[in-house]
Structures are given as C-alpha cells and as structure tokens.
Amino acid sequence: MDACCVPTGTPDREKLTNYDMDDRVLRKMRLDSGVLNGLVILCLLFLSIARAGATGALEYRVSYRGIFSAGTDMQIADLRLESRMLPDSGGLSEAGVEVSSQAYPLVENLFPIRYRFRSWTTQDQGRLLGFETYESTRKLRHRLYLRDDSGVGVQRYDLKSGEGRGEMAQLETGVAPVVAAKGERLLDRLGLLQRVRQQNLHEQAAYRFVVTNGRERLIYEITVVAAQSLALDGVSLPAWKLRFDGRESGGRASSKPAHRPVYVWLSQAPGHIPLRVDSRQAIGLFRIELKDRPGLDQIAGLGL
C-alpha cells in the first residue's frame, strides 16, 4: 500500500497494554534494528528539512503502525527540532533534533528511545563541519564526526571514551575546530533536504546528491512523485510528495539500497515547510507529523 494511503485511527490503549507478547516476540523487538533504523532515517531527513527555515523550535509526534501495535496507530515518541545561529561564531549555524519515548510507558518498557543528532555548518555556503550522534536504547553510542578529505568524508570520534570532547566544546561555542574541506561538496543527511528545499519543485523533478552517514558515502536520488492535498489535524495543506532512495556508492554495491524508500511531504510554496515523513520497515510504518496546531493554521493561512 502507498505510504500516503495508510489509514489512521485512535489506538485502543487497553488492547495495546494487554497485547500478548511472548518472550520470543519481545526478544525480536529488542533486537530488531528496524525500530531504531526507521526512527533514525526519519529524524535525519526530517531535521534537514527544517534546517533551512527560521531559527526556533518545532514539535512533532512520532507514531508506529505494525505487528507490535496490533495493527493500530500508536504514538511512540515526541520529537523536537531546533535550529540557531551561534552567537559570535562568525557565521556558524547549529541544527538539532531530540527524540524521546519518556512520555509513553509501554514503549519505555519494551524499547526506550533517546536519540539526538546535531549538525554544524558554515552559514555562508552551508558547508558541513561536523555532526554529533547520540543513541540510547539498549546500548549507548555517542559519537562526533568532523569533515575531512578522506574517502568517507569525515573522521569519527568516540565521545563515550573521551575522544573529541575538545572539538565538541569548540563547536558548541561557535568555533570551527577544523577548516571545511575544499573538495567535493559532501552533505550529511541533515543537509540533504536543505538542498532540495532550495529547488523549484514540480512533478517528476529529480535530484541526485552524495551524502555521508559517517561510515560510508551514499548516493541519494530524490523524485517529486506528485502534488497532493495533505490533511493534518483537520487542516488541508497543498503539498509536494517526494521519494528518497539511498544507495551504497562504489563498486558492485552501487545499486544496493541503503534503506527502504522514504516519503516526504513538503508544503508547495517557496520555503517548503516540513509536514510529514513516512518510513516503512519490515515491522511496520513509522511516521513523523507536525503536531503544532497554531503552526498548521499559520501554514494554511499563508499558503505555505
């Protein structure tokens, strides 16, 4: 089924809390990387949409529908987006996303989610300087990636073991710890949609970018699938539906998908405000939607 056609509904809380998950199912959910993978892909792509907009914070809801929610829509996390110009930084900008399941006891019991991603770029040319990832589910991973001219495009530091803390402190105060690489204009996944938002979107438009995820370079192919009217909380918004395909680059693996297609809805007017992102994994559909009703009314009123 097309991601845009997935029906919505109100979760039956009693049904969900009493859902009979045996030990085998619980082990599968805890080990299945699709849970975090689906969220990570959505968060990275979604933050890159907001990055080119005004500074400030936006609130979104993250939901799941699949085998672990008995086929009903289930809110699993809250997502907060923030972007800002760092003071006295000489044009350094920071964008960040935080995801937490703290408000959802059932998710906390099964698969607690704490995720953060921050990225730093030069404001003038939007060149990537570095990005931070923090993942805490059953394991804790905390890493910093700084842009360089290596084959991967970044150098990795394990912040959990103490590496890169000085460089991180510099970035947080608005000081670039490295000179931005001058070669290929490599994007992280936060900068990917920033580039797309700058385009004059129209149906069947296609784009191609080289992206790093910190481990390897990926080729992203983006297609504007259709113009649609998207309904969010009773507000109808003209939107572009886009498809994002990530593929591994280099050698025979160049045609191997890095993940399943991700669908993104942007408002149609210049600026292309983020509205929704869908990622379908083997265990079900993950969705992020704007939940700020005043924000929705403003977008509709401005025709954005």
N, C-alpha and C positions, 0 to 999 in steps of 0.2 A: 504494500500500500504506500502511496506517495506520502512523504512526511507531512505535507500540508493538509492531508485529508484525515489524519488520525483523530478520532472523536475524543471529546473532552468530557469530564464529568466530575462529580464530587466524590472523594474517596469515602468508602464505608469504614469508619475508624474501627468499629467493633470487629468487622471482618478482617481488617488488616492486623490488628493486635492479636487476634486469635488465630491467625493464619498458621496452619500446622506445618512448620518447617522442621524436618528431622535433621539429625546431625549431618547427614550426607549433604543436604541442601545448604545448611549453614556453612559447612566447610567450603562448598563450592562458591558461595557468595563471598566469603572472606578471601579466597584465593583467586577468584576470577578478576583479572586485571581490567576487564571491561568496565567495571563500576567506576574506578578512578580514571581509566583511559577516556571514557566518554565525557566525564566532567572536565578533565584537563583540556581536551580538544575544544570543548565548548568555551571554557573560560579564556583560553589563549586567543581564540578567534574573536570572541565577543569583546574582550578588552581592546583588541586592536581597532575595533570599530569605534569605540568611544574615545580613543586616544586623540583623534584629530579634532574633537569637539572642544567646547569651553571647559575651563577648569571647574572642579567641583566634584560632587559625589552623586551617584545614581544607585537606586536599589532595584534588585531583580529577584525573582523567585526561580528556583531550580526544581523541576519535577521529573518523575520517572513513571513509566507505564510498562509493565512486563511481567515476567513469570514470578518475580519476587514481590509484586504488589497485587497478585491475584487478578491481573488484567485491568486494574483501575488506576486512575491518576493519583499519584501520591507525591506530595511536596516533601523533598528530602534535604533541602539546604537553602540558605539565604546567601545572596551574592551582592557584594558592594564594590562598585567601581569608583576609582578616584584618579584624577589627573591634576597636575600642578606644575607651575614654573618654579624652580628652586630659587630662593632669594640670593642675590649676589653671586649667581653662578655663571654669569656671562653667557646665558642662553641655554642652560641645561634643563631639560624637562624630564619629569618622572611620571609614570603611569603605573597604577597598581590595581590588583584585584584580590579580594579575600572571599573565601567560601567557607562556610561553617554549617554543620548539621546540629549545632548545640541546642537549637530550639525544637528538635524533633527526636523525642525519646526512643522511638522504635529504631530509627537509623543509628542513633548513638549506641544502642545495644548491639546491633548487628555489624555496622561498618561505619564507625565515627569518622567524619571527614573534617580535616583542617587543611586548607590549601591557600597558598599565597604566591603571587607572581608579580614582580616589579621589574620595570624596564626603564633604562635611561638612554636618551638620545640627545643629539645636538638640536637645538631649536631651529637654527637657520636652515640646515639641509636635511634634518631628520636622520642623520647617520647614527647607526647603532653603536653605543659604547659598551653596554653590558646589560645583563639581566640576572635576576635572582629567582630561584625556585625553592619553595618550602612545602613539603608534603608530609602530613602526619595522618596516617590511617592505622595500620597495624605496625608500620615501621616509620621511622623519622628520617627524612632526607632533606638536607639544607645545603644548597649549592649556589655559587656565584660563577657566572660566565662572562669573561671580558673579551671583547672583539680583538682579533689579531689577523695576521695574514696566513695562517695555517690552512691546511686542506679542509678542516672542519669549519674554520672561520672564527672560532672562539677558543679561549683557554679556560679550563674548568678548575674551580677551587672548591674543596670540601669544607664549608663553613663549620660543619659539625665538629671537625677535628682541629679547627683553629686556622685553617688556611684562608687567605683572602680577606681577613677581617679588617685589615688596614685599608685595603682597596674599597671595601664596602662602606667603611666610615667616610671615606672621601666622597663617594657617590652620594651618600645621604646628606652631606653638607653642601653639595653642589659643585664639587671639584672633580674633574675628569681624571681618573688615575692613569689613563693611557691616552695616546694620540689615536684618534679614529683611523682605522685602516683606510688607505687611499685606493685600494684596488677595486674589485667588484663590489657593487652596492648590495651587500648581503643584508637581508631582513631577518629579524626573528619573527615568530608567529604573531607577536604583538603589533608589529609594523605592517603586516601583510594587508589587512583590511584598510589601514590608513591610506595606502596607495590606491586601493580600489575606490574608496570614498571620494578620491580626488578626480575620478573619471566622470565623463558624461555618459552615464549608464543608459543602455537601451537594450531591448530584447535581442538575444543571441550574441551580444558583445562578449568577447573572450579575452582573457589576460593570462600571462604566464610570468611567474616570479621565482627566484631562487631564495630559499629560506633555510636557516639553521635551527635545529632544535637542541643544540648543544652537544650532540653525539655525531650527527651527520648532516650533510646538505640534502635538502628535499626540493623537488620541483612541484610548485603549486599551480594548477590550472583552474581558473575561475571562469564560470559561464553564467551570464544573466539568463535564467531559464524563462521567466515570464513576469508580466506586470499583473499584480493581484491586489484585491482589496482584503486587507487583513483585519479581523475583528479581535480586539483585545479589551476585555472587561466592558463590553458594550460600546466601545468606540471603534468606528470603522476608519481605517487608515490606508490610503493608497501606498503600495509598497512594491519594491523590486524583490523577486525571489532569485537568489544566487546559489549556485552549486560550487563547492570547493572540493577539489580532488588533490590529495597529496601523494606524490610518488617518490620512491627512493631514486637517487641520482647516481649515475656512474655504472659503467659495465653492463652486464646482463640484467642487473637488478633494476635498470632504469624504468622498466614498465611495471614494477611491482608496487601495488598500492601501499602507502604508509598507514592508511586507515580507511574506514568506510567513508563514502561521501558525506559531507556536512552541508546542511542547507541553512542559508542565512536570509533574513528578511530585513531590508533597509527601507526607510521612507523614501519617496520618489524625488522630492525636491532637493536642490543642491545642499550638501551637508550630510544627506543620507543618514538620518538618525537611526541607531540600532533599535530594533523591535523584537526580534525573535531569532533564536538559533536552535536547530534540531540536529541531534546526532543519534543514529540508530546503531546500536551494538547488538551482539549476539543475544544478550539477556534482555533487551528491550529498548525503548525510546527515552533518551534524555533530552530535556527541553529547558531553555532559559528564556524568560519573558520579562519585559518591563512591567513592574507592578505599581509604579508611582502614578496614581490616577490623575493628580494635577499635571504631571508631565505628559500623560496621554492626551488630556484635554488641550494642553498647550500645543502639542504637535498637530492635533486635528485642527485647531483654530488657526494656526499659522500656515497650514497646508504643507508641513514639512514632510 
